[in-house]
Amino acid sequence: MSPANESPLSKAERTAQTQEKARAIREGQLKKEKRNTLLVGWGVVVAIVVIIAVVAFMVVGNVRNNAPIADQGPVPANGNVQGGVTLLANTEGVKSEPATANVADVPAPAATKPATKPATVTVPGAEAGGPVKVIAYVDFICPNCKRFETTYGESLTNLRNEGKISLEYRSLGLLDQHSTTNYSSHAANAAACVVNSSPEKYAEFFNLLFERQPAEGSVGISDKDLKAMATEVGAAKIDFCADIQTAINSLDRPLFKPADTQGRR
């Protein structure tokens, strides 16, 4: 039967048809709302999981960064008990045998503080006409340390080569929390390994660490690449020294707590 010959729908049939369409539309809306509710629910679950993961990462990192530093530990050959390496003219440096540093051996601080404006200033070595002792504290991920070296490094080297100063560098791990791998300590330990085996290459390795300084907040230079850099400057022993090698590979803190850095973290 053609549409023209179809009998018109009765009022009851039209009402039933309208109700069926309304029911179908309502069911579609309910399904859509249910689907959206599920998506929102799963989104909340994913967000919570991400938050938990971030918090866990921060907690673990905080625990690692605040782990206690040993009160004693190995000092590399050609370094002092403060963790310092003293450079003289050209590639010459102060030589020493490997030792162990112990915080218990450090003298207690003076009972009275020095005057704010001393009448005279005593410069080590100057009285006897010897080289003036200069001590620089450095962190290999510190941008300001790199800026200092870029600005004054050449002048300090010239003064050192002229015999006017001795230059002692003390590497620190003050900015371990500014990398995801405690890079400051790893780099400091790598430098200690180089001075232990190839003291004449220390200055070159020191400069290379700053030349390739990683950005704060990054993972830093890997231990493998630190070793490659030591090889690049011609360090004699690629495997480094045993005790400090352990520190480079497994410890995320400085080897020991140097006297001059206690309480600075």
Secondary structure, DSSP 8 states (H G I E B T S, - for coil): --GGGS----HHHHHHHHHHHHHHHHHHHHHHHHHHHHHHHHHHHHHHHHHHHHHHHHHHHHHHHTS---SEEEE-TT--TTSEEEE-STT-B-----EEEEGGGS----SS---SS-SS---TTTTTT--EEEEEEE-TT-HHHHHHHHHHHHHHHHHHHTTSEEEEEEE--TTGGGSTT-HHHHHHHHHHHHHHH-GGGHHHHHHHHHHT---TTS--S-HHHHHHHHHHTT-S-TT--HHHHHHHHH--S-SS--GGGTT--
